[in-house]
Amino acid sequence: MPAYELDPSVRRRDSGRLLVGGMPPRLLRLSEAGAVALDAILAGGSHDPRSTALDACLADQALDPATAPLGALLADRTLHPAAALAQRLERSGLIHPLPDAGAAEPEVTTIVPALDGGETLLALVRVALNEGPVIVVDDGSRDGSPTRAARLGAEVLTNAGRKGPAGARNTGLRAARTDLVAFLDADCAAAPGWRAGLAGLLLADPSLAMTAPRVRSRPAESALAHYEAGNSPLDLGPAPSLVGPGRRVAYLPAAALMARRSALLELGGFDESMRFGEDVDLVWRLLVAGRRARYVPAREVLHAPRPDLRSFARQRFGYGASAPDLAARHGRLAAPLRVGRHTAAVWSAAAVFGPRGALAALAGSTALVASQGSDGPGRRPLAEEALRGQAAAARHLLRAVSREWLPATLVLAARDRRARRLLLIALAIEVASAHHRAHAAAPRRRRAPSAASLPSTAVLRLLDHASYAAGLWSESLRRAEPRALLPRRTGPPSMDGGT
């Protein structure tokens, strides 16, 4: 049985028998045998085969109505009891499998779309060739780097689809001859072993169609590079996750990922009509088709930061402009904010009655959520989870106020003192958070104020959000597509923190 780790959001209470957390959140109550089995699972061992999965799990309460019931797994007598419990916890996002770097790896074809990749492309090809076949798809290069990649041993093809990374990836996808493919952008830097264990996760789970490592921004000396080190949109953070809307990680960037070739071909590959957001679209189509995707930050690659402010703003503008297209294809999945009933009640009370009303509504909401627990040990973690959900919802609201809704917020702020105060608070928190992430991501020897100065972070954060909002609003108005601007109502009358 593979090794697993507990999701960072999950807390074990009552001698390990009560699990609360995950995303979407769940409450799972285990028997003593189940708690012992979970200890063994997390330690990488197995459990006494004489116990049953039905013994292990006494109660499973989904705290989000979109969470499918998992009881069928308990009835699968073909699984080892510990494996059945591990599968149930993994499917609910409470534990995550760890990639096994020591396991035998199947052959994987690396596909690299390239447009004037230069020395970075050649360095990437050298590493990738040591791990299997490499296909470089030339998307109109003028620097000769694809020809030099061919001399190193890569198969070099000309993009046979529409110009752009989606067409180049599809060309490589159709030409590959292995069951698994790995995509790497030409401006990535990958160390040997960057994908170790990712293929094993796919082989171990037939329902899993895609895995991806963490994509971190490559260190450099400029203020822009320092900002990107902690705030790159490609970096999805240090916590593992199943992928999908409503989860910690909603999509996977195509800058670095591994997938089943057949699953992508069944869907027609990347949509070549999309210049930005084609990776989000592909992942969401995979999920609709009944496949799963997983984010595995235990593996990492580096991605070059934007070289100047113009390309930085253009990238963010493009990301914003892709949201209305995604909304047209996937509806409310592309909404900028998810708001549940409890969250809406607290925010409404704050708007009408001010801070005291918000506190009263928050207390009532927390008490109602806690009342769903059958006993004291269950009620307290439910209350804590409700408060965490409300805090996360507040953070998401402040992000929307200062990014997706920025043009509307500015208009309101010019006329209303409370709107002005809210915008200032949102911007202050966004800048402070961005500065903290940039400072934390800096190498220890550079963790001086100059490594992530507050003024430069403030300017870049404002440019980041303003560029994204400009792309989002201009494309939403052009398409007459408002769904990328509107919040999505979701969640149960319990833990629906808008996350």
Buried (B, 14 or more C-beta within 10 A) or exposed (E): BBEBBBBBBBBBBBEBBBBBBBBBBBBBBBBEBBBBBBEBBBEEEBBEEEBBBBBBBEEBBBBBBEBEEBEEBBEEEEBBBBBBBBBBBBBBBBBBBBBBBEBEBEEBBBBBBBBBBBEBBBBBBBBBBEBBBBBBBBBEBEBEBBEBBBEBEBBBBEBEBBEBBBBBBBBBBBBBEBBBBBBBBBBBBBEEEBBBBBBBBBBEBEEBBBBBBBBBBBBBEEBBBBBBBBBBBBBBEEBBBBBBBBBBBBBBBBBBBBBBBEBBBBBEBBBBEBBBBBBBBBBBBBBEEEBBBBBBBBBBBBBBBBEEBEEBBBBBBBBBBBBBBBBEBBEBBBBBBBBBBBBBBBBEBBEEEEEEBBBEBBEBBBEBBBEBBEEEBBBBBBBBBBBBBBEBBBBBBBBBBBBBBBBBBBEBBEEEEEBBEBBEEBBEBBBBBBBEBBBEBBEEEBEEEEBBBBEBBBBBBBBBBBBBBBBBBBBBEEBEBEBBBBBBBBBBBBBBBBB
